[in-house]
Protein backbone atom coordinates (compact mmCIF):
# COMPACT_ATOMS: atom_id res chain seq x y z
CA UNK A 1 0.00 0.00 0.00
CA UNK A 2 0.97 3.62 -0.37
CA UNK A 3 0.21 6.56 1.87
CA UNK A 4 -2.49 8.75 0.36
CA UNK A 5 -5.26 11.11 1.34
CA UNK A 6 -8.82 9.88 1.58
CA UNK A 7 -12.17 11.22 2.77
CA UNK A 8 -15.04 9.52 4.58
CA UNK A 9 -18.59 10.46 3.68
CA UNK A 10 -19.08 11.04 7.43
CA UNK A 11 -16.95 14.15 6.93
CA UNK A 12 -19.56 15.35 4.42
CA UNK A 13 -22.67 14.23 6.29
CA UNK A 14 -24.22 17.72 6.18
CA UNK A 15 -23.20 18.22 2.55
CA UNK A 16 -24.95 14.95 1.66
CA UNK A 17 -28.22 16.03 3.30
CA UNK A 18 -27.83 14.51 6.79
CA UNK A 19 -29.30 11.06 6.03
CA UNK A 20 -30.43 9.17 9.14
CA UNK A 21 -28.19 6.31 10.29
CA UNK A 22 -29.86 2.91 10.67
CA UNK A 23 -28.93 -0.63 11.64
CA UNK A 24 -30.08 -4.25 11.69
CA UNK A 25 -33.83 -4.58 12.02
CA UNK A 26 -34.49 -1.03 10.83
CA UNK A 27 -36.00 -0.05 7.52
CA UNK A 28 -33.53 0.31 4.66
CA UNK A 29 -32.18 3.57 3.23
CA UNK A 30 -34.05 6.61 4.49
CA UNK A 31 -35.22 9.38 2.17
CA UNK A 32 -32.87 12.36 2.10
CA UNK A 33 -34.78 15.61 2.42
CA UNK A 34 -32.77 17.95 0.23
CA UNK A 35 -32.76 21.68 0.93
CA UNK A 36 -31.69 22.34 -2.64
CA UNK A 37 -28.06 22.78 -1.64
CA UNK A 38 -27.22 19.16 -0.78
CA UNK A 39 -24.89 17.13 -2.92
CA UNK A 40 -26.14 13.77 -4.21
CA UNK A 41 -23.83 10.84 -3.51
CA UNK A 42 -23.62 10.22 -7.26
CA UNK A 43 -22.15 13.71 -7.60
CA UNK A 44 -19.55 13.24 -4.88
CA UNK A 45 -16.86 11.39 -6.88
CA UNK A 46 -16.48 14.23 -9.38
CA UNK A 47 -16.55 16.83 -6.59
CA UNK A 48 -13.93 14.91 -4.61
CA UNK A 49 -11.68 14.69 -7.66
CA UNK A 50 -12.00 18.48 -8.08
CA UNK A 51 -10.92 18.78 -4.44
CA UNK A 52 -7.79 16.82 -5.31
CA UNK A 53 -8.44 13.61 -3.36
CA UNK A 54 -8.91 10.29 -5.12
CA UNK A 55 -9.72 7.82 -2.34
CA UNK A 56 -13.09 7.54 -0.58
CA UNK A 57 -14.81 5.64 2.22
CA UNK A 58 -18.61 5.48 2.24
CA UNK A 59 -20.75 5.04 5.38
CA UNK A 60 -23.47 2.47 4.73
CA UNK A 61 -26.31 4.84 5.59
CA UNK A 62 -25.16 7.41 3.03
CA UNK A 63 -26.27 5.12 0.23
CA UNK A 64 -29.77 6.34 -0.74
CA UNK A 65 -30.59 3.12 -2.59
CA UNK A 66 -29.43 -0.48 -2.62
CA UNK A 67 -30.96 -1.25 -5.99
CA UNK A 68 -28.39 -2.93 -8.27
CA UNK A 69 -28.92 -0.31 -10.96
CA UNK A 70 -28.12 2.50 -8.49
CA UNK A 71 -25.02 0.72 -7.14
CA UNK A 72 -23.80 0.21 -10.70
CA UNK A 73 -24.30 3.91 -11.46
CA UNK A 74 -22.32 4.85 -8.36
CA UNK A 75 -19.50 2.50 -9.31
CA UNK A 76 -19.44 4.04 -12.78
CA UNK A 77 -19.30 7.53 -11.24
CA UNK A 78 -16.36 6.48 -9.06
CA UNK A 79 -14.52 4.98 -12.03
CA UNK A 80 -15.22 7.99 -14.26
CA UNK A 81 -13.73 10.33 -11.64
CA UNK A 82 -10.84 7.93 -10.97
CA UNK A 83 -11.82 7.59 -7.32
CA UNK A 84 -10.67 4.52 -5.40
CA UNK A 85 -13.40 3.21 -3.09
CA UNK A 86 -11.20 1.98 -0.29
CA UNK A 87 -13.86 0.87 2.17
CA UNK A 88 -17.54 0.60 2.89
CA UNK A 89 -18.00 1.57 6.54
CA UNK A 90 -20.65 -0.68 8.09
CA UNK A 91 -21.53 1.54 11.03
CA UNK A 92 -24.03 -0.58 12.98
CA UNK A 93 -24.44 -4.07 14.41
CA UNK A 94 -23.03 -5.84 17.48
CA UNK A 95 -21.07 -9.05 16.98
CA UNK A 96 -20.56 -9.45 20.74
CA UNK A 97 -24.29 -9.76 21.46
CA UNK A 98 -25.06 -13.47 21.93
CA UNK A 99 -28.77 -12.96 21.25
CA UNK A 100 -28.58 -10.77 18.15
CA UNK A 101 -25.24 -11.90 16.73
CA UNK A 102 -26.59 -14.11 13.93
CA UNK A 103 -29.04 -11.44 12.75
CA UNK A 104 -26.40 -8.75 12.84
CA UNK A 105 -23.84 -10.93 11.10
CA UNK A 106 -26.29 -11.67 8.27
CA UNK A 107 -26.99 -7.94 7.98
CA UNK A 108 -23.26 -7.20 7.74
CA UNK A 109 -22.81 -9.93 5.13
CA UNK A 110 -25.41 -8.17 3.00
CA UNK A 111 -23.34 -5.00 3.18
CA UNK A 112 -20.23 -6.94 2.17
CA UNK A 113 -22.16 -7.88 -0.98
CA UNK A 114 -22.84 -4.16 -1.53
CA UNK A 115 -19.14 -3.36 -1.04
CA UNK A 116 -18.25 -5.98 -3.63
CA UNK A 117 -20.73 -4.64 -6.17
CA UNK A 118 -19.34 -1.13 -5.70
CA UNK A 119 -15.78 -2.33 -6.25
CA UNK A 120 -14.55 -1.50 -2.74
CA UNK A 121 -11.30 -2.96 -1.48
CA UNK A 122 -12.46 -3.33 2.13
CA UNK A 123 -15.45 -3.37 4.44
CA UNK A 124 -15.07 -2.14 8.04
CA UNK A 125 -17.23 -3.50 10.86
CA UNK A 126 -17.35 -2.95 14.61
CA UNK A 127 -16.09 -5.93 16.58
CA UNK A 128 -18.72 -5.39 19.26
CA UNK A 129 -20.22 -3.20 21.95
CA UNK A 130 -19.88 -5.47 25.00
CA UNK A 131 -17.10 -4.92 27.53
CA UNK A 132 -14.03 -7.00 26.66
CA UNK A 133 -13.77 -10.36 28.40
CA UNK A 134 -12.53 -13.79 27.30
CA UNK A 135 -16.14 -14.73 26.51
CA UNK A 136 -17.11 -11.62 24.52
CA UNK A 137 -13.82 -11.55 22.61
CA UNK A 138 -14.25 -15.19 21.63
CA UNK A 139 -17.84 -14.57 20.55
CA UNK A 140 -16.68 -11.71 18.35
CA UNK A 141 -13.73 -13.69 17.02
CA UNK A 142 -15.98 -16.48 15.82
CA UNK A 143 -18.29 -14.05 14.02
CA UNK A 144 -15.43 -12.07 12.49
CA UNK A 145 -13.76 -15.24 11.26
CA UNK A 146 -16.93 -16.23 9.42
CA UNK A 147 -17.42 -12.73 8.02
CA UNK A 148 -13.77 -12.51 6.94
CA UNK A 149 -14.09 -15.77 5.03
CA UNK A 150 -17.29 -14.55 3.39
CA UNK A 151 -15.68 -11.21 2.53
CA UNK A 152 -12.65 -12.91 0.99
CA UNK A 153 -14.98 -14.90 -1.27
CA UNK A 154 -16.25 -11.51 -2.52
CA UNK A 155 -12.71 -10.11 -2.96
CA UNK A 156 -13.18 -7.85 0.05
CA UNK A 157 -10.74 -7.37 2.92
CA UNK A 158 -12.61 -7.33 6.25
CA UNK A 159 -11.44 -4.71 8.73
CA UNK A 160 -12.34 -3.54 12.19
CA UNK A 161 -11.46 -0.43 14.21
CA UNK A 162 -10.45 0.61 17.74
CA UNK A 163 -14.09 1.49 18.33
CA UNK A 164 -16.89 0.71 20.79
CA UNK A 165 -16.45 -1.04 24.12
CA UNK A 166 -15.07 -4.39 22.98
CA UNK A 167 -12.01 -2.81 21.35
CA UNK A 168 -11.55 0.03 23.82
CA UNK A 169 -8.05 -1.11 24.86
CA UNK A 170 -4.92 -2.01 22.90
CA UNK A 171 -4.83 -5.37 24.68
CA UNK A 172 -8.25 -6.30 23.29
CA UNK A 173 -7.41 -5.04 19.79
CA UNK A 174 -4.15 -6.98 19.59
CA UNK A 175 -5.73 -10.11 21.07
CA UNK A 176 -8.42 -10.16 18.41
CA UNK A 177 -6.04 -9.43 15.53
CA UNK A 178 -3.66 -12.16 16.65
CA UNK A 179 -6.48 -14.64 17.19
CA UNK A 180 -7.61 -14.08 13.58
CA UNK A 181 -4.06 -14.56 12.28
CA UNK A 182 -4.05 -12.03 9.46
CA UNK A 183 -7.66 -12.53 8.36
CA UNK A 184 -8.74 -9.17 9.81
CA UNK A 185 -7.38 -5.72 9.04
CA UNK A 186 -7.30 -2.71 11.37
CA UNK A 187 -8.41 0.88 10.88
CA UNK A 188 -6.70 3.17 13.40
CA UNK A 189 -9.00 6.01 14.48
CA UNK A 190 -7.48 8.99 16.30
CA UNK A 191 -10.76 10.15 17.82
CA UNK A 192 -12.16 7.02 19.43
CA UNK A 193 -9.79 6.85 22.41
CA UNK A 194 -9.28 9.52 25.05
CA UNK A 195 -7.66 9.95 28.43
CA UNK A 196 -4.14 10.01 29.84
CA UNK A 197 -3.04 6.87 27.99
CA UNK A 198 -4.43 7.80 24.57
CA UNK A 199 -1.12 8.27 22.78
CA UNK A 200 0.56 5.21 24.29
CA UNK A 201 -2.52 3.14 23.47
CA UNK A 202 -2.61 4.33 19.85
CA UNK A 203 1.13 3.68 19.51
CA UNK A 204 0.62 0.10 20.70
CA UNK A 205 -1.71 -0.74 17.81
CA UNK A 206 -0.46 1.62 15.09
CA UNK A 207 2.01 -0.91 13.62
CA UNK A 208 -0.98 -3.16 12.77
CA UNK A 209 -3.01 -0.43 11.03
CA UNK A 210 -3.89 -0.77 7.35
CA UNK A 211 -5.92 2.44 7.24
CA UNK A 212 -6.18 5.52 9.40
CA UNK A 213 -9.14 7.71 10.32
CA UNK A 214 -7.31 10.99 10.76
CA UNK A 215 -9.75 12.91 12.92
CA UNK A 216 -8.95 16.32 14.36
CA UNK A 217 -10.96 17.89 17.18
CA UNK A 218 -12.36 21.37 16.48
CA UNK A 219 -13.40 23.48 19.48
CA UNK A 220 -15.03 26.08 17.22
CA UNK A 221 -15.23 27.08 13.55
CA UNK A 222 -11.67 26.90 12.22
CA UNK A 223 -10.26 26.20 15.69
CA UNK A 224 -8.47 22.88 15.37
CA UNK A 225 -6.58 21.06 18.11
CA UNK A 226 -3.43 20.94 16.02
CA UNK A 227 -1.21 19.72 18.85
CA UNK A 228 -3.27 16.56 19.42
CA UNK A 229 -3.63 15.96 15.68
CA UNK A 230 0.12 16.19 15.08
CA UNK A 231 0.90 13.90 18.03
CA UNK A 232 -1.40 11.27 16.54
CA UNK A 233 0.10 11.70 13.08
CA UNK A 234 3.60 11.35 14.54
CA UNK A 235 2.52 7.98 15.93
CA UNK A 236 1.66 6.77 12.43
CA UNK A 237 4.99 8.03 11.11
CA UNK A 238 6.89 6.18 13.84
CA UNK A 239 4.94 3.02 13.01
CA UNK A 240 5.82 3.26 9.30
CA UNK A 241 2.16 3.56 8.29
CA UNK A 242 1.61 3.33 4.52
CA UNK A 243 -2.16 3.23 4.05
CA UNK A 244 -4.82 5.84 3.34
CA UNK A 245 -5.17 8.75 5.74
CA UNK A 246 -8.95 9.22 5.69
CA UNK A 247 -9.79 12.74 6.82
CA UNK A 248 -12.60 12.77 9.38
CA UNK A 249 -14.25 16.13 9.98
CA UNK A 250 -17.27 16.61 12.22
CA UNK A 251 -16.51 20.02 13.67
CA UNK A 252 -19.06 22.75 14.42
CA UNK A 253 -18.62 24.67 11.15
CA UNK A 254 -21.08 23.52 8.49
CA UNK A 255 -18.49 24.28 5.79
CA UNK A 256 -17.19 20.73 5.77
CA UNK A 257 -14.92 21.27 2.78
CA UNK A 258 -13.13 24.06 4.67
CA UNK A 259 -12.62 21.75 7.65
CA UNK A 260 -11.24 19.05 5.38
CA UNK A 261 -8.88 21.58 3.80
CA UNK A 262 -7.49 22.46 7.23
CA UNK A 263 -6.95 18.80 8.05
CA UNK A 264 -5.39 18.11 4.65
CA UNK A 265 -2.81 20.84 5.16
CA UNK A 266 -1.60 19.17 8.36
CA UNK A 267 -1.65 15.59 7.05
CA UNK A 268 -0.01 16.27 3.65
CA UNK A 269 3.61 16.21 4.92
CA UNK A 270 3.08 12.73 6.35
CA UNK A 271 2.37 11.25 2.92
CA UNK A 272 6.02 11.41 1.93
CA UNK A 273 7.66 11.19 5.33
RALIN-V742470 format. One record per pair of residues at least 12 apart in sequence whose ideal C-beta (glycine too) atoms are under 7 Angstrom apart, sorted by the first residue. I is the first residue (numbers start at 0). GAP is how many residues later the second one is. Records with the same first field share a line. If there is no record, write none. Layout:
I: GAP + GAP
This chain:
0: 209 + 241 + 242
1: 240
2: 238 + 239 + 240 + 242 + 267 + 268
3: 51 + 240 + 267
4: 48 + 50 + 240 + 242 + 259 + 262 + 266
5: 47 + 49 + 50 + 51 + 80 + 238 + 239 + 240 + 241
6: 41 + 46 + 49 + 239 + 240 + 253
7: 49 + 51 + 81 + 205 + 238 + 240
8: 48 + 49 + 50 + 53
9: 49 + 238 + 240
10: 236 + 237 + 238 + 239 + 245 + 249
11: 244
13: 240 + 242
14: 23 + 24 + 241
15: 22 + 23 + 25 + 46
16: 15 + 16 + 17 + 21
18: 13 + 42 + 43 + 45
19: 41
20: 40 + 70 + 71
21: 39 + 70
22: 69 + 70
23: 68 + 69 + 79 + 80 + 83
27: 38
28: 34 + 35 + 36 + 37
31: 32
40: 21 + 22 + 23 + 33
41: 31 + 32 + 35
44: 32 + 33 + 36 + 38
45: 35
47: 33 + 35
48: 32 + 33 + 34
50: 206
53: 28 + 29 + 30
54: 29 + 31 + 189
55: 27 + 29 + 30
56: 29 + 30 + 32 + 189
57: 27 + 30 + 31
58: 30 + 32
59: 28 + 29 + 30 + 31 + 51
60: 30
65: 48
67: 49
70: 43 + 46 + 47
73: 44
74: 43 + 44
77: 41
84: 33 + 34 + 35
85: 34 + 35 + 36 + 125 + 158
86: 33 + 34 + 35 + 36 + 37 + 72 + 124
87: 23 + 26 + 27 + 30 + 32 + 35
88: 35
89: 18 + 21 + 33 + 34 + 35
92: 14 + 15 + 32 + 33
93: 34 + 35
94: 32 + 33 + 45 + 48 + 49
95: 32 + 33 + 34 + 40 + 43 + 44 + 70
96: 33
97: 41
100: 38 + 42
104: 38 + 41 + 42
107: 17 + 39
108: 38 + 41
110: 12
111: 38 + 39 + 42 + 44
112: 41
114: 41
115: 38 + 39 + 40
119: 36
120: 36
121: 34 + 35 + 37 + 63
122: 28 + 33 + 35
123: 35 + 36 + 37 + 63
124: 22 + 33 + 35
125: 34 + 35 + 37 + 38
126: 13 + 17 + 33 + 39 + 40 + 49
127: 12 + 36 + 38
128: 35 + 36 + 37
129: 35 + 36
130: 34
131: 34 + 36 + 37 + 40
135: 30
136: 29 + 35 + 38 + 39
139: 26 + 36
140: 35 + 38 + 39
143: 14 + 16 + 36 + 40
144: 35 + 38
147: 32 + 35 + 36
156: 28
157: 26 + 27
158: 25 + 26 + 27 + 28 + 51 + 52
159: 24 + 26
160: 26 + 28
161: 26 + 27 + 30 + 31 + 43
162: 26 + 29
169: 31 + 34 + 35
172: 13 + 32
173: 31
176: 31
184: 25
185: 19 + 22 + 23 + 24
186: 22 + 24 + 26
187: 14 + 17 + 18 + 21 + 24
188: 24 + 26
189: 23 + 24 + 25 + 42
190: 24 + 57
198: 32 + 36
201: 30 + 33
202: 32
205: 29 + 30 + 33 + 35
206: 32
208: 32 + 34
209: 33
210: 32 + 33 + 35
211: 24 + 29 + 31 + 33 + 34
212: 33 + 35
213: 19 + 31 + 32 + 33 + 34 + 49 + 53
214: 33
215: 13 + 47
217: 33 + 34 + 41
219: 32
220: 31 + 32
221: 31
223: 38
225: 40
228: 37
229: 36
232: 34 + 37
235: 34
236: 33 + 36
244: 22 + 25
246: 13 + 16 + 17 + 20
248: 14
